[in-house]
């Protein structure tokens, strides 16, 4: 397998199939560390990881912090709500200021899409994208793929169904890019207002507005959260109508293939995207995604942190 040569992980779109497989392989090696009594290795000892989050996060931020600490790196956590951003400082000036501390890796979550490609002009650190606007969320797609491969044994030739708020979802975009590199078919299903026109240009993406029509064909179903915080207008008449047409209910769960797996990037709006009546059937695997996210983020930090560029 090829060696890692990239300084940054900015998006799945930029990664080759071999590079994705290298991340997944490294994550597998790191996963057992969480089962040890001493959950730490010296892989990044002496390195400094800066978690730079301009947007709220629980799972991603916590797992990146824990991943860095388990690799023995020094960690600095930045919170925009208590920073000079509230005094009018720009994001770029913030990056320049923090770069003066000479971090080795910056983990960045940004409100703006694709802005991280500009951030590398202002720092010598490696940048790992922890979610940029509505563009990409590469480590989420990697942990989704890791979970799928763990259960199904392959990423090849799968039928992947992505349901929900496609328009505002960086997770959807990264998963589409990722699964296409393994010759898997992706179908997006949502109200027409939730499917942006540019998805027609992605290639290999089928569009459906009828969940009952496509749910039985899926090998993997990724349910997405309705992102109210990114919406300044109504994209569907009522929550009740959305649930009726697009929620994963007990009746719809009964229609899926026996070996189909259901994922969700979290947090779940229970009784909106997924019925709480089937929580015991789907939640354990969603928590497995959280567990696998730690291993994936350890792998990403390790690969960029030890790259001899």
ABEGO torsion letter per residue (X at the ends): XBBBABABBABAAABBAAAAAAAAAAAAAAAAAAABABBBBAAABGBBBBBBBABBBAAAAAAAAAAAAAAGBBBBBBBAAABAAAAGBBAAAAAAAAAAAGBABBBBBBABBGAAAAAAAABABBBBBAEBEAABBAAAAAAAAAAAAAAAGBABGBBBBBBEBAAABAAAAAAAAAAAAAGBBBBBBBBAAABBAAAAAAEGBBBBABAAAAAAABABBBBBBBBAAABABBABABAAAAAAAABBBAAAAAABBAABBBBBAOBBBBGAABBAAAAAAAAAAAAAAAAAAAAAAAAAAAAAAABBX
